[in-house]
Structure formats: structure tokens, C-alpha cells
Amino acid sequence: MILAEPLARLLLERGAFTPADTARAARMIACYSARVWAFCAVPVVVRGYYALGDRLTPVRIGAAVVALNFSLNLILIWPLAEAGLAVATSVAGMVQATVLVGVLSRRGTPVGWPLLAATALRTVAATAVMTAAGLAALAAIDPGPGLIGKLARVALPLAASAAVYFAAHAVMGGHDLRLALGHALEETA
């Protein structure tokens, strides 16, 4: 979210793509980025349904979410312009993830709420610290007109944010991040 504008400026702003277009694109990127957690969660939760032999429930929920997304598109396009489409897609994705987990949990499938809540709290706290670091790094960099300045306004805050996130997560005892990174390294080997 905090790098939406520098990313849009770096990747898109040239030729007929004006600073006003960059602001509009950045607003859409920021709105879409609110859904990243749900975008990652949905395939994992759907696999849980498949493991239980239930292929129909995720399809039904998915169809309802498509209808919700379409309705929100029609409602939000007028007051928010193109960002309304991003907001609608993000809200629909968050609703889908929440409903999928809720239905799975209501059926008595063990979700592991205490462990999930602890992981979520660590992630939110690390994300807050990361956001502060990213904003500070972004504010410290002069937005020069050239490509190097545009690249620096993306790369340096991104590097600072990532380093602070991983450090904060480690300080809070986040073993789940080490576990995920370990699995990722095993798959590449």
C-alpha cells in the first residue's frame, strides 16, 4: 500500500501516462493490496474442503462471491471511479476467505484458532513496525525526476521494510515464518 505511488510512477509514468494517471493507478494498487491476505488464504482453505471430500461448498461460496463482486462493482464504480472496482474485488475476496473459514469451522473441522490468532497478532504487529520503517525510508528519499530516483523510492523502502518485518517477527518469536521459509528453501533444493 505504501509503495503504490512509487511503483506506479516507476513502472507506468512515461509518455502519455501523466502524474494524474499515476495517482489514479496508485489508488487502485493500494485498494487491491488490501486483499492480499485473502488472496493467499483462499486456496489454502479450499484445499481443506477438498481434503474433506467437499468440492461443492467452495464452488457455491465462490459463485455467491462473484455475484457480490459484480454488485459491488455496480455500486462503487460511480462514487469511486476505477478504484471502486478494486475496492469491490478486495471486499469480495475478504468475504470469500472469511466465509470459507467460518463454514469450515462451524462444521466442527479443527481450525486451530489459538495458534492462528497468535500468528495473526504477530503478523499485524510486525506489519505495523514494517509500515513505519517503510514510510520513514520513503520520506527520507528525495523523489528525483530520473529513473534512479524512481527506482530508489521503491527499492530502498522495500528493502528496509522487509528487513524490519523479518527482524520484528523474529524478536516476537515467530517460528511460523522460519517454518515457511524452510519449506520454501526445501522446495527449491
C-alpha atoms as an extended CHARMM CRD file, in Angstrom:
* protein
*
       189  EXT
         1         1  MET       CA              0.0000000000        0.0000000000        0.0000000000  PROA      1               0.0000000000
         2         2  ILE       CA              2.6990000000        2.4840000000        0.9400000000  PROA      2               0.0000000000
         3         3  LEU       CA              4.6480000000        1.7880000000       -2.2370000000  PROA      3               0.0000000000
         4         4  ALA       CA              1.6470000000        2.0600000000       -4.5540000000  PROA      4               0.0000000000
         5         5  GLU       CA              2.5270000000        5.5470000000       -5.7720000000  PROA      5               0.0000000000
         6         6  PRO       CA              6.2810000000        4.9870000000       -6.2030000000  PROA      6               0.0000000000
         7         7  LEU       CA              5.5880000000        1.6910000000       -8.0020000000  PROA      7               0.0000000000
         8         8  ALA       CA              3.0720000000        3.2770000000      -10.3630000000  PROA      8               0.0000000000
         9         9  ARG       CA              5.4680000000        6.1590000000      -11.0080000000  PROA      9               0.0000000000
        10        10  LEU       CA              8.3880000000        3.8020000000      -11.7000000000  PROA      10              0.0000000000
        11        11  LEU       CA              6.5390000000        1.3320000000      -13.8990000000  PROA      11              0.0000000000
        12        12  LEU       CA              3.9470000000        3.4490000000      -15.6870000000  PROA      12              0.0000000000
        13        13  GLU       CA              4.6560000000        7.1770000000      -15.6960000000  PROA      13              0.0000000000
        14        14  ARG       CA              6.1500000000        7.9830000000      -19.0650000000  PROA      14              0.0000000000
        15        15  GLY       CA              4.9030000000        9.1690000000      -22.4140000000  PROA      15              0.0000000000
        16        16  ALA       CA              1.1850000000        9.8940000000      -22.2820000000  PROA      16              0.0000000000
        17        17  PHE       CA              0.8730000000        8.4970000000      -18.7160000000  PROA      17              0.0000000000
        18        18  THR       CA              0.7370000000       11.6600000000      -16.5990000000  PROA      18              0.0000000000
        19        19  PRO       CA              1.2540000000       12.2670000000      -12.8530000000  PROA      19              0.0000000000
        20        20  ALA       CA             -2.5410000000       12.4120000000      -12.5180000000  PROA      20              0.0000000000
        21        21  ASP       CA             -2.7350000000        8.9520000000      -14.1150000000  PROA      21              0.0000000000
        22        22  THR       CA             -0.0800000000        7.7700000000      -11.6650000000  PROA      22              0.0000000000
        23        23  ALA       CA             -2.1900000000        8.9660000000       -8.7300000000  PROA      23              0.0000000000
        24        24  ARG       CA             -5.2260000000        7.1120000000      -10.0610000000  PROA      24              0.0000000000
        25        25  ALA       CA             -3.2380000000        3.9190000000      -10.6820000000  PROA      25              0.0000000000
        26        26  ALA       CA             -1.6530000000        4.1580000000       -7.2290000000  PROA      26              0.0000000000
        27        27  ARG       CA             -5.0630000000        4.4420000000       -5.6290000000  PROA      27              0.0000000000
        28        28  MET       CA             -6.1680000000        1.2480000000       -7.3950000000  PROA      28              0.0000000000
        29        29  ILE       CA             -2.9620000000       -0.5980000000       -6.4210000000  PROA      29              0.0000000000
        30        30  ALA       CA             -3.4690000000        0.4000000000       -2.7850000000  PROA      30              0.0000000000
        31        31  CYS       CA             -7.0850000000       -0.7670000000       -2.8460000000  PROA      31              0.0000000000
        32        32  TYR       CA             -6.1760000000       -4.1060000000       -4.4180000000  PROA      32              0.0000000000
        33        33  SER       CA             -3.3550000000       -4.6330000000       -1.9230000000  PROA      33              0.0000000000
        34        34  ALA       CA             -5.8240000000       -4.7230000000        0.9700000000  PROA      34              0.0000000000
        35        35  ARG       CA             -6.9180000000       -8.1300000000       -0.3380000000  PROA      35              0.0000000000
        36        36  VAL       CA             -3.5130000000       -9.8280000000       -0.4190000000  PROA      36              0.0000000000
        37        37  TRP       CA             -4.1070000000      -11.7820000000        2.7940000000  PROA      37              0.0000000000
        38        38  ALA       CA             -7.4090000000      -13.1400000000        1.4770000000  PROA      38              0.0000000000
        39        39  PHE       CA             -5.8980000000      -13.9320000000       -1.9180000000  PROA      39              0.0000000000
        40        40  CYS       CA             -3.3080000000      -16.0780000000       -0.1200000000  PROA      40              0.0000000000
        41        41  ALA       CA             -5.7680000000      -17.6690000000        2.3180000000  PROA      41              0.0000000000
        42        42  VAL       CA             -8.4950000000      -18.7900000000       -0.1090000000  PROA      42              0.0000000000
        43        43  PRO       CA             -6.5030000000      -21.5100000000       -1.9380000000  PROA      43              0.0000000000
        44        44  VAL       CA             -5.2750000000      -22.9140000000        1.3830000000  PROA      44              0.0000000000
        45        45  VAL       CA             -8.7710000000      -23.0650000000        2.8750000000  PROA      45              0.0000000000
        46        46  VAL       CA            -10.2480000000      -24.5220000000       -0.3210000000  PROA      46              0.0000000000
        47        47  ARG       CA             -7.6860000000      -27.3290000000       -0.1050000000  PROA      47              0.0000000000
        48        48  GLY       CA             -9.0690000000      -28.0450000000        3.3600000000  PROA      48              0.0000000000
        49        49  TYR       CA            -12.5100000000      -28.5690000000        1.8490000000  PROA      49              0.0000000000
        50        50  TYR       CA            -11.0470000000      -30.8120000000       -0.8410000000  PROA      50              0.0000000000
        51        51  ALA       CA             -9.2300000000      -32.8630000000        1.8090000000  PROA      51              0.0000000000
        52        52  LEU       CA            -12.6120000000      -33.4420000000        3.4580000000  PROA      52              0.0000000000
        53        53  GLY       CA            -14.1150000000      -34.5270000000        0.1300000000  PROA      53              0.0000000000
        54        54  ASP       CA            -16.2840000000      -31.4100000000       -0.1810000000  PROA      54              0.0000000000
        55        55  ARG       CA            -15.8270000000      -29.8020000000       -3.5650000000  PROA      55              0.0000000000
        56        56  LEU       CA            -19.2750000000      -28.2290000000       -3.7550000000  PROA      56              0.0000000000
        57        57  THR       CA            -19.1680000000      -25.7780000000       -0.8300000000  PROA      57              0.0000000000
        58        58  PRO       CA            -16.2000000000      -23.7430000000       -2.1400000000  PROA      58              0.0000000000
        59        59  VAL       CA            -17.8780000000      -23.5470000000       -5.5590000000  PROA      59              0.0000000000
        60        60  ARG       CA            -21.1470000000      -22.3110000000       -4.0410000000  PROA      60              0.0000000000
        61        61  ILE       CA            -19.3600000000      -19.7350000000       -1.9180000000  PROA      61              0.0000000000
        62        62  GLY       CA            -17.2740000000      -18.7110000000       -4.9270000000  PROA      62              0.0000000000
        63        63  ALA       CA            -20.3970000000      -18.2200000000       -7.0540000000  PROA      63              0.0000000000
        64        64  ALA       CA            -22.0030000000      -16.0900000000       -4.3350000000  PROA      64              0.0000000000
        65        65  VAL       CA            -18.8070000000      -14.0310000000       -4.1050000000  PROA      65              0.0000000000
        66        66  VAL       CA            -18.8410000000      -13.4560000000       -7.8830000000  PROA      66              0.0000000000
        67        67  ALA       CA            -22.3960000000      -12.0950000000       -7.5210000000  PROA      67              0.0000000000
        68        68  LEU       CA            -21.2780000000       -9.9310000000       -4.5840000000  PROA      68              0.0000000000
        69        69  ASN       CA            -18.2950000000       -8.6290000000       -6.5470000000  PROA      69              0.0000000000
        70        70  PHE       CA            -20.4850000000       -7.7810000000       -9.5430000000  PROA      70              0.0000000000
        71        71  SER       CA            -22.9960000000       -5.9720000000       -7.3180000000  PROA      71              0.0000000000
        72        72  LEU       CA            -20.2710000000       -4.0230000000       -5.5400000000  PROA      72              0.0000000000
        73        73  ASN       CA            -18.7370000000       -3.1220000000       -8.8990000000  PROA      73              0.0000000000
        74        74  LEU       CA            -22.0380000000       -1.5550000000       -9.9740000000  PROA      74              0.0000000000
        75        75  ILE       CA            -22.4630000000        0.2430000000       -6.6490000000  PROA      75              0.0000000000
        76        76  LEU       CA            -18.8840000000        1.5010000000       -6.1760000000  PROA      76              0.0000000000
        77        77  ILE       CA            -17.9040000000        2.4440000000       -9.7310000000  PROA      77              0.0000000000
        78        78  TRP       CA            -19.8710000000        5.6880000000       -9.5660000000  PROA      78              0.0000000000
        79        79  PRO       CA            -18.5710000000        7.2020000000       -6.3210000000  PROA      79              0.0000000000
        80        80  LEU       CA            -15.0210000000        5.7920000000       -6.5100000000  PROA      80              0.0000000000
        81        81  ALA       CA            -14.4430000000        5.5070000000      -10.2870000000  PROA      81              0.0000000000
        82        82  GLU       CA            -11.9160000000        2.8150000000      -11.2130000000  PROA      82              0.0000000000
        83        83  ALA       CA            -10.8410000000        2.4360000000       -7.5770000000  PROA      83              0.0000000000
        84        84  GLY       CA            -14.3810000000        1.2040000000       -6.8960000000  PROA      84              0.0000000000
        85        85  LEU       CA            -13.6070000000       -1.9170000000       -8.9250000000  PROA      85              0.0000000000
        86        86  ALA       CA            -10.5030000000       -2.5210000000       -6.8190000000  PROA      86              0.0000000000
        87        87  VAL       CA            -12.4320000000       -1.9890000000       -3.5820000000  PROA      87              0.0000000000
        88        88  ALA       CA            -15.2030000000       -4.3320000000       -4.7650000000  PROA      88              0.0000000000
        89        89  THR       CA            -12.7150000000       -7.0580000000       -5.6750000000  PROA      89              0.0000000000
        90        90  SER       CA            -10.8890000000       -6.6590000000       -2.3620000000  PROA      90              0.0000000000
        91        91  VAL       CA            -14.0660000000       -6.7460000000       -0.2790000000  PROA      91              0.0000000000
        92        92  ALA       CA            -15.3570000000       -9.7770000000       -2.1950000000  PROA      92              0.0000000000
        93        93  GLY       CA            -12.0810000000      -11.6250000000       -1.6720000000  PROA      93              0.0000000000
        94        94  MET       CA            -12.0610000000      -10.8560000000        2.0490000000  PROA      94              0.0000000000
        95        95  VAL       CA            -15.6730000000      -12.0050000000        2.3610000000  PROA      95              0.0000000000
        96        96  GLN       CA            -14.8420000000      -15.2160000000        0.4980000000  PROA      96              0.0000000000
        97        97  ALA       CA            -11.9060000000      -16.0480000000        2.7850000000  PROA      97              0.0000000000
        98        98  THR       CA            -13.8980000000      -15.2330000000        5.9140000000  PROA      98              0.0000000000
        99        99  VAL       CA            -16.9670000000      -17.2460000000        4.8820000000  PROA      99              0.0000000000
       100       100  LEU       CA            -14.8840000000      -20.2450000000        3.7920000000  PROA      100             0.0000000000
       101       101  VAL       CA            -13.0900000000      -20.3550000000        7.1580000000  PROA      101             0.0000000000
       102       102  GLY       CA            -16.3110000000      -19.7060000000        9.0730000000  PROA      102             0.0000000000
       103       103  VAL       CA            -18.2290000000      -22.5050000000        7.3730000000  PROA      103             0.0000000000
       104       104  LEU       CA            -15.3240000000      -24.8980000000        7.7950000000  PROA      104             0.0000000000
       105       105  SER       CA            -15.0710000000      -24.0340000000       11.4860000000  PROA      105             0.0000000000
       106       106  ARG       CA            -18.8410000000      -24.3230000000       12.0650000000  PROA      106             0.0000000000
       107       107  ARG       CA            -18.7700000000      -27.8370000000       10.6660000000  PROA      107             0.0000000000
       108       108  GLY       CA            -16.5040000000      -28.8310000000       13.5250000000  PROA      108             0.0000000000
       109       109  THR       CA            -13.3270000000      -29.0100000000       11.4870000000  PROA      109             0.0000000000
       110       110  PRO       CA            -10.4540000000      -28.0670000000       13.8020000000  PROA      110             0.0000000000
       111       111  VAL       CA             -9.0550000000      -24.7490000000       12.6000000000  PROA      111             0.0000000000
       112       112  GLY       CA             -6.6070000000      -24.1560000000       15.4420000000  PROA      112             0.0000000000
       113       113  TRP       CA             -7.9140000000      -20.7150000000       16.4040000000  PROA      113             0.0000000000
       114       114  PRO       CA             -5.4270000000      -20.0360000000       19.2380000000  PROA      114             0.0000000000
       115       115  LEU       CA             -2.4070000000      -20.7450000000       17.0220000000  PROA      115             0.0000000000
       116       116  LEU       CA             -3.9570000000      -18.8540000000       14.1140000000  PROA      116             0.0000000000
       117       117  ALA       CA             -4.7490000000      -15.8620000000       16.3460000000  PROA      117             0.0000000000
       118       118  ALA       CA             -1.2120000000      -15.7830000000       17.7570000000  PROA      118             0.0000000000
       119       119  THR       CA              0.2480000000      -15.8810000000       14.2440000000  PROA      119             0.0000000000
       120       120  ALA       CA             -2.1370000000      -13.1520000000       13.0800000000  PROA      120             0.0000000000
       121       121  LEU       CA             -1.2530000000      -10.9110000000       16.0350000000  PROA      121             0.0000000000
       122       122  ARG       CA              2.4860000000      -11.3380000000       15.4140000000  PROA      122             0.0000000000
       123       123  THR       CA              1.9590000000      -10.6230000000       11.7370000000  PROA      123             0.0000000000
       124       124  VAL       CA             -0.1150000000       -7.4950000000       12.4040000000  PROA      124             0.0000000000
       125       125  ALA       CA              2.4430000000       -6.1880000000       14.9050000000  PROA      125             0.0000000000
       126       126  ALA       CA              5.3720000000       -6.8970000000       12.5690000000  PROA      126             0.0000000000
       127       127  THR       CA              3.4420000000       -5.2870000000        9.7180000000  PROA      127             0.0000000000
       128       128  ALA       CA              2.8430000000       -2.1380000000       11.7720000000  PROA      128             0.0000000000
       129       129  VAL       CA              6.5560000000       -1.8190000000       12.5340000000  PROA      129             0.0000000000
       130       130  MET       CA              7.3700000000       -2.5820000000        8.9050000000  PROA      130             0.0000000000
       131       131  THR       CA              4.9490000000        0.0960000000        7.7160000000  PROA      131             0.0000000000
       132       132  ALA       CA              6.5570000000        2.7050000000        9.9650000000  PROA      132             0.0000000000
       133       133  ALA       CA             10.0000000000        1.7670000000        8.6370000000  PROA      133             0.0000000000
       134       134  GLY       CA              8.7950000000        1.8770000000        5.0430000000  PROA      134             0.0000000000
       135       135  LEU       CA              7.1650000000        5.2790000000        5.4980000000  PROA      135             0.0000000000
       136       136  ALA       CA             10.3020000000        6.6360000000        7.1840000000  PROA      136             0.0000000000
       137       137  ALA       CA             12.5140000000        5.3230000000        4.3840000000  PROA      137             0.0000000000
       138       138  LEU       CA             10.1540000000        6.7140000000        1.7710000000  PROA      138             0.0000000000
       139       139  ALA       CA             10.1490000000       10.1400000000        3.4340000000  PROA      139             0.0000000000
       140       140  ALA       CA             13.9560000000       10.1680000000        3.5860000000  PROA      140             0.0000000000
       141       141  ILE       CA             14.4200000000        9.6530000000       -0.1550000000  PROA      141             0.0000000000
       142       142  ASP       CA             14.3110000000       12.6460000000       -2.4520000000  PROA      142             0.0000000000
       143       143  PRO       CA             11.9230000000       11.9090000000       -5.3180000000  PROA      143             0.0000000000
       144       144  GLY       CA             14.3270000000       12.7880000000       -8.0980000000  PROA      144             0.0000000000
       145       145  PRO       CA             12.9630000000       13.1030000000      -11.6130000000  PROA      145             0.0000000000
       146       146  GLY       CA             15.1440000000       10.4140000000      -13.1480000000  PROA      146             0.0000000000
       147       147  LEU       CA             14.9010000000        6.6590000000      -13.2690000000  PROA      147             0.0000000000
       148       148  ILE       CA             17.4340000000        6.2270000000      -10.4450000000  PROA      148             0.0000000000
       149       149  GLY       CA             15.3290000000        8.3890000000       -8.1040000000  PROA      149             0.0000000000
       150       150  LYS       CA             12.1610000000        6.4890000000       -9.0180000000  PROA      150             0.0000000000
       151       151  LEU       CA             13.9030000000        3.1530000000       -8.5290000000  PROA      151             0.0000000000
       152       152  ALA       CA             15.3600000000        4.2560000000       -5.1770000000  PROA      152             0.0000000000
       153       153  ARG       CA             11.8850000000        5.2610000000       -3.9300000000  PROA      153             0.0000000000
       154       154  VAL       CA             10.7680000000        1.6660000000       -4.4980000000  PROA      154             0.0000000000
       155       155  ALA       CA             13.8610000000       -0.4330000000       -3.7500000000  PROA      155             0.0000000000
       156       156  LEU       CA             15.1360000000        1.2410000000       -0.5770000000  PROA      156             0.0000000000
       157       157  PRO       CA             11.8200000000        1.3810000000        1.3260000000  PROA      157             0.0000000000
       158       158  LEU       CA             11.0890000000       -2.1670000000        0.1720000000  PROA      158             0.0000000000
       159       159  ALA       CA             14.4430000000       -3.4330000000        1.4800000000  PROA      159             0.0000000000
       160       160  ALA       CA             14.0830000000       -1.5120000000        4.7530000000  PROA      160             0.0000000000
       161       161  SER       CA             10.5190000000       -2.7460000000        5.2210000000  PROA      161             0.0000000000
       162       162  ALA       CA             11.4330000000       -6.3760000000        4.5670000000  PROA      162             0.0000000000
       163       163  ALA       CA             14.4170000000       -6.2600000000        6.9260000000  PROA      163             0.0000000000
       164       164  VAL       CA             12.3760000000       -4.6630000000        9.7070000000  PROA      164             0.0000000000
       165       165  TYR       CA              9.4810000000       -7.0860000000        9.1940000000  PROA      165             0.0000000000
       166       166  PHE       CA             11.6800000000      -10.1720000000        9.4650000000  PROA      166             0.0000000000
       167       167  ALA       CA             13.5540000000       -8.7250000000       12.4510000000  PROA      167             0.0000000000
       168       168  ALA       CA             10.3190000000       -7.8140000000       14.2480000000  PROA      168             0.0000000000
       169       169  HSD       CA              8.8520000000      -11.2140000000       13.5360000000  PROA      169             0.0000000000
       170       170  ALA       CA             11.9730000000      -12.9430000000       14.8610000000  PROA      170             0.0000000000
       171       171  VAL       CA             12.0090000000      -10.8010000000       18.0260000000  PROA      171             0.0000000000
       172       172  MET       CA              8.3920000000      -11.7750000000       18.6930000000  PROA      172             0.0000000000
       173       173  GLY       CA              9.2970000000      -15.4560000000       18.4850000000  PROA      173             0.0000000000
       174       174  GLY       CA              7.6460000000      -16.1020000000       15.1470000000  PROA      174             0.0000000000
       175       175  HSD       CA              8.5830000000      -19.6960000000       14.3890000000  PROA      175             0.0000000000
       176       176  ASP       CA              5.9240000000      -19.9090000000       11.6540000000  PROA      176             0.0000000000
       177       177  LEU       CA              7.9180000000      -17.5780000000        9.3870000000  PROA      177             0.0000000000
       178       178  ARG       CA             11.0520000000      -19.7170000000        9.8000000000  PROA      178             0.0000000000
       179       179  LEU       CA              8.9210000000      -22.7740000000        9.0800000000  PROA      179             0.0000000000
       180       180  ALA       CA              7.5220000000      -21.2190000000        5.8830000000  PROA      180             0.0000000000
       181       181  LEU       CA             10.9630000000      -20.1080000000        4.7190000000  PROA      181             0.0000000000
       182       182  GLY       CA             12.3420000000      -23.5680000000        5.4800000000  PROA      182             0.0000000000
       183       183  HSD       CA              9.6660000000      -25.1930000000        3.3300000000  PROA      183             0.0000000000
       184       184  ALA       CA             10.3340000000      -22.7230000000        0.5360000000  PROA      184             0.0000000000
       185       185  LEU       CA             14.0650000000      -23.4850000000        0.6500000000  PROA      185             0.0000000000
       186       186  GLU       CA             13.3950000000      -27.2410000000        0.6530000000  PROA      186             0.0000000000
       187       187  GLU       CA             11.1990000000      -26.9330000000       -2.4500000000  PROA      187             0.0000000000
       188       188  THR       CA             13.8670000000      -25.0280000000       -4.3900000000  PROA      188             0.0000000000
       189       189  ALA       CA             16.6010000000      -27.5390000000       -3.4890000000  PROA      189             0.0000000000
